[in-house]
Amino acid sequence: MGLLETARDALKDLPVSDILRERLSLALDQATASEKKIDEEEADPEHHSQLRGADAPLRG
């Protein structure tokens, strides 16, 4: 179980108002979506060349 899933499970047991719980849940949803997008972009080799520029030399 990942960190976001653990946080989501812990959120269920926190003694907070429904509004705060909903806002925290929304923040976790956004974090999950961002994490997924980052994973997809890192897996795309074309994305890496766009980040460093097509004519930029490789460093390393």
Residue pairs with C-beta under 8 A, 6 or more apart in sequence:
1 9
4 28
4 31
4 32
4 35
7 28
8 25
8 28
11 21
11 24
11 25
11 28
14 21
16 24
41 47
42 48
52 58
